[in-house]
Amino acid sequence: MASRAALSRSRPLMGPVRYDVSPHLVKWWKGVKPDDGQVIRHLSPFEQHPVMPWFKTWPGKVMDRAPNYIIYLGGSLALSYFTIIYCDSYDKAEKKSHRY
């Protein structure tokens, strides 16, 4: 009985008990003030346009950055293209040399 009395005196110090949330979330929810379902601010999903600024600035960014990266892209594509041409011609020459 003594332990039950000790715990009953400490319960008012813990603050009001919330019964509308799970027991393990009471500490997290105790600072949340109820709003009674009133919505003060609302943003429609159709008004957000999360990608529109990117679409507006994309062409300018590409034109600004293209001279820096065209050397690497063009060089790698040219190297790949000429390697394929060389390998095809070498393969054809090898096949022609093995004919009877």
C-alpha positions in Angstrom: 0.0 0.0 0.0 2.8 2.4 0.7 4.2 2.1 -2.9 0.7 2.8 -4.4 0.4 5.9 -2.3 3.8 7.2 -3.4 3.0 6.8 -7.1 -0.4 8.4 -6.7 1.2 11.6 -5.3 3.7 11.8 -8.2 1.0 11.4 -10.9 -0.2 15.1 -10.7 3.4 16.3 -11.2 3.6 14.5 -14.6 0.8 16.7 -16.0 -2.5 15.8 -17.7 -2.7 12.3 -19.0 -3.7 11.9 -22.6 -5.8 8.9 -23.4 -6.2 9.6 -27.1 -2.6 8.5 -28.0 -0.6 5.3 -27.4 1.1 5.1 -24.0 4.6 5.2 -25.5 3.8 8.4 -27.4 2.4 10.4 -24.5 5.6 12.2 -23.8 5.9 13.2 -27.5 2.3 14.4 -27.8 2.1 16.3 -24.5 3.4 19.5 -26.0 1.0 19.5 -28.9 -1.9 21.9 -28.5 -5.2 20.7 -30.0 -6.6 22.9 -32.8 -10.1 21.4 -32.7 -9.9 20.6 -36.4 -9.6 24.2 -37.6 -7.4 24.7 -40.6 -5.7 28.1 -40.5 -3.5 27.8 -43.6 -4.0 25.6 -46.6 -2.0 25.0 -49.7 -3.6 23.1 -52.6 -1.6 20.4 -54.2 -2.4 22.0 -57.6 -0.8 25.3 -56.5 2.6 23.9 -55.3 4.4 23.5 -58.7 7.5 21.9 -57.2 9.3 21.4 -60.5 8.3 24.5 -62.4 11.2 26.7 -61.2 13.6 24.0 -62.5 11.9 24.0 -65.9 12.2 27.8 -66.2 15.9 27.9 -65.3 17.0 24.6 -67.0 17.8 26.0 -70.5 19.9 28.8 -69.2 21.9 26.5 -66.9 22.5 24.0 -69.7 23.8 26.8 -72.0 26.1 28.1 -69.2 27.5 24.7 -68.3 27.7 23.1 -71.8 31.1 24.6 -72.8 32.7 23.2 -69.7 31.4 19.7 -70.2 31.3 19.4 -74.0 35.0 18.6 -74.1 34.6 15.5 -71.9 31.4 14.3 -73.5 32.5 14.9 -77.0 35.9 13.4 -76.4 34.5 10.2 -74.9 32.0 9.8 -77.6 34.6 10.4 -80.3 37.0 7.9 -78.7 34.2 5.3 -78.5 33.1 5.9 -82.1 36.6 5.7 -83.6 37.4 2.6 -81.4 34.4 0.8 -82.8 35.3 1.8 -86.4 38.9 0.6 -85.9 37.7 -2.7 -84.3 35.2 -3.3 -87.1 37.9 -2.7 -89.8 40.4 -4.9 -88.0 37.8 -7.7 -87.7 37.0 -7.4 -91.4 40.7 -7.5 -92.4 41.2 -10.6 -90.2 38.2 -12.4 -91.6 39.5 -11.6 -95.2 42.9 -12.9 -94.5 41.5 -16.3 -93.3 39.6 -16.9 -96.5 40.8 -19.6 -98.9 
